[in-house]
Amino acid sequence: MSAADDRRVHLVGAGVLAGGFGKVYATWPLAVLDIGEAVVILRLRPRWLGAMFGAQPLRVVPGPDVEVFPARGGLFKTRYVGMRSGSAEGYFATSKPQVLLGTLRDVGCRVSDREERFLA
């Protein structure tokens, strides 16, 4: 079964991924979050744009090693849902973080209610 077959949720919006020179901020509609039972992927599109800044997709397998959490970041303290697996992390902007956190909890991610802040 491919990740596309397994996909439960497909969201297009804004996001933040680690890049070659720090964090890469992508405005709507350049960030994509795909949530499935077997894999969660946060990526930038088009692929060449993310690659130009050294941003690699964040691909995690839902489980206890994956932490998701509400986050605020950037100059305007935008609301995000953050994902962390080991040293890899990424953020997806959302106006309804609790709904997205619930979806990620449903597929097996460990959810923290503690809001984190990040800067560029």
ZAKE-203550 format. One record per residue (C-alpha): residue number from 1; residue in three letters; chain; y, x, z. Coordinates in steps of 0.05 Angstrom, whole numbers. Layout:
<pts>
+-----+------+-------+--------+--------+--------+
:  nr : rest : kette :  north :   east :     up :
+-----+------+-------+--------+--------+--------+
: NUM :  ALA :     A :      Y :      X :      Z :
...
+-----+------+-------+--------+--------+--------+
</pts>
This chain:
<pts>
+-----+------+-------+--------+--------+--------+
:  nr : rest : kette :  north :   east :     up :
+-----+------+-------+--------+--------+--------+
:   1 :  MET :     A :      0 :      0 :      0 :
:   2 :  SER :     A :     67 :     29 :    -19 :
:   3 :  ALA :     A :    131 :     26 :     23 :
:   4 :  ALA :     A :    159 :    -26 :    -25 :
:   5 :  ASP :     A :     97 :    -71 :    -15 :
:   6 :  ASP :     A :    104 :    -63 :     60 :
:   7 :  ARG :     A :    179 :    -77 :     62 :
:   8 :  ARG :     A :    201 :   -132 :    110 :
:   9 :  VAL :     A :    276 :   -121 :    109 :
:  10 :  HIS :     A :    321 :    -88 :     56 :
:  11 :  LEU :     A :    394 :    -78 :     76 :
:  12 :  VAL :     A :    451 :    -48 :     37 :
:  13 :  GLY :     A :    512 :    -23 :     74 :
:  14 :  ALA :     A :    545 :     38 :    104 :
:  15 :  GLY :     A :    509 :     94 :    140 :
:  16 :  VAL :     A :    510 :    165 :    167 :
:  17 :  LEU :     A :    457 :    218 :    154 :
:  18 :  ALA :     A :    454 :    292 :    170 :
:  19 :  GLY :     A :    477 :    335 :    112 :
:  20 :  GLY :     A :    481 :    407 :     93 :
:  21 :  PHE :     A :    550 :    416 :    126 :
:  22 :  GLY :     A :    547 :    364 :    182 :
:  23 :  LYS :     A :    543 :    288 :    180 :
:  24 :  VAL :     A :    550 :    252 :    114 :
:  25 :  TYR :     A :    585 :    184 :    119 :
:  26 :  ALA :     A :    569 :    135 :     63 :
:  27 :  THR :     A :    609 :     71 :     55 :
:  28 :  TRP :     A :    582 :      5 :     30 :
:  29 :  PRO :     A :    541 :      0 :    -16 :
:  30 :  LEU :     A :    516 :     72 :    -13 :
:  31 :  ALA :     A :    469 :     67 :     47 :
:  32 :  VAL :     A :    402 :     31 :     44 :
:  33 :  LEU :     A :    357 :     13 :    103 :
:  34 :  ASP :     A :    286 :     -9 :     88 :
:  35 :  ILE :     A :    246 :    -33 :    147 :
:  36 :  GLY :     A :    171 :    -42 :    140 :
:  37 :  GLU :     A :    110 :    -46 :    186 :
:  38 :  ALA :     A :     88 :     25 :    167 :
:  39 :  VAL :     A :    154 :     60 :    152 :
:  40 :  VAL :     A :    229 :     55 :    163 :
:  41 :  ILE :     A :    273 :     91 :    112 :
:  42 :  LEU :     A :    349 :    103 :    115 :
:  43 :  ARG :     A :    374 :    134 :     51 :
:  44 :  LEU :     A :    436 :    143 :      8 :
:  45 :  ARG :     A :    441 :    119 :    -63 :
:  46 :  PRO :     A :    444 :    141 :   -116 :
:  47 :  ARG :     A :    396 :    196 :    -97 :
:  48 :  TRP :     A :    436 :    251 :   -132 :
:  49 :  LEU :     A :    498 :    234 :    -90 :
:  50 :  GLY :     A :    460 :    244 :    -24 :
:  51 :  ALA :     A :    429 :    308 :    -52 :
:  52 :  MET :     A :    498 :    334 :    -72 :
:  53 :  PHE :     A :    517 :    334 :      2 :
:  54 :  GLY :     A :    449 :    357 :     28 :
:  55 :  ALA :     A :    433 :    289 :     58 :
:  56 :  GLN :     A :    358 :    277 :     61 :
:  57 :  PRO :     A :    330 :    207 :     72 :
:  58 :  LEU :     A :    309 :    193 :    144 :
:  59 :  ARG :     A :    237 :    168 :    139 :
:  60 :  VAL :     A :    203 :    150 :    205 :
:  61 :  VAL :     A :    137 :    117 :    224 :
:  62 :  PRO :     A :    151 :     63 :    276 :
:  63 :  GLY :     A :    122 :     81 :    343 :
:  64 :  PRO :     A :    139 :    108 :    412 :
:  65 :  ASP :     A :    166 :    173 :    384 :
:  66 :  VAL :     A :    221 :    136 :    346 :
:  67 :  GLU :     A :    281 :    115 :    388 :
:  68 :  VAL :     A :    331 :     64 :    362 :
:  69 :  PHE :     A :    395 :     48 :    399 :
:  70 :  PRO :     A :    464 :     16 :    390 :
:  71 :  ALA :     A :    517 :     66 :    372 :
:  72 :  ARG :     A :    592 :     72 :    358 :
:  73 :  GLY :     A :    621 :    125 :    315 :
:  74 :  GLY :     A :    676 :    149 :    271 :
:  75 :  LEU :     A :    751 :    141 :    277 :
:  76 :  PHE :     A :    748 :     66 :    285 :
:  77 :  LYS :     A :    688 :     63 :    332 :
:  78 :  THR :     A :    647 :     26 :    280 :
:  79 :  ARG :     A :    583 :     -7 :    307 :
:  80 :  TYR :     A :    518 :     24 :    283 :
:  81 :  VAL :     A :    445 :     23 :    299 :
:  82 :  GLY :     A :    421 :     95 :    309 :
:  83 :  MET :     A :    351 :    121 :    297 :
:  84 :  ARG :     A :    323 :    186 :    324 :
:  85 :  SER :     A :    256 :    219 :    313 :
:  86 :  GLY :     A :    252 :    289 :    341 :
:  87 :  SER :     A :    315 :    325 :    317 :
:  88 :  ALA :     A :    325 :    278 :    257 :
:  89 :  GLU :     A :    375 :    222 :    265 :
:  90 :  GLY :     A :    413 :    171 :    224 :
:  91 :  TYR :     A :    459 :    111 :    233 :
:  92 :  PHE :     A :    466 :     45 :    196 :
:  93 :  ALA :     A :    530 :      4 :    204 :
:  94 :  THR :     A :    521 :    -68 :    225 :
:  95 :  SER :     A :    562 :   -125 :    253 :
:  96 :  LYS :     A :    500 :   -152 :    289 :
:  97 :  PRO :     A :    466 :    -92 :    323 :
:  98 :  GLN :     A :    423 :   -135 :    369 :
:  99 :  VAL :     A :    391 :   -171 :    310 :
: 100 :  LEU :     A :    375 :   -105 :    276 :
: 101 :  LEU :     A :    350 :    -74 :    341 :
: 102 :  GLY :     A :    303 :   -135 :    350 :
: 103 :  THR :     A :    275 :   -125 :    279 :
: 104 :  LEU :     A :    262 :    -52 :    293 :
: 105 :  ARG :     A :    230 :    -69 :    360 :
: 106 :  ASP :     A :    184 :   -119 :    323 :
: 107 :  VAL :     A :    157 :    -64 :    278 :
: 108 :  GLY :     A :    141 :    -18 :    337 :
: 109 :  CYS :     A :    203 :     25 :    348 :
: 110 :  ARG :     A :    223 :     42 :    420 :
: 111 :  VAL :     A :    291 :      8 :    431 :
: 112 :  SER :     A :    343 :     31 :    482 :
: 113 :  ASP :     A :    399 :    -14 :    504 :
: 114 :  ARG :     A :    443 :     45 :    522 :
: 115 :  GLU :     A :    499 :     52 :    471 :
: 116 :  GLU :     A :    512 :    123 :    445 :
: 117 :  ARG :     A :    574 :    150 :    413 :
: 118 :  PHE :     A :    579 :    202 :    358 :
: 119 :  LEU :     A :    634 :    238 :    321 :
: 120 :  ALA :     A :    638 :    268 :    252 :
+-----+------+-------+--------+--------+--------+
</pts>
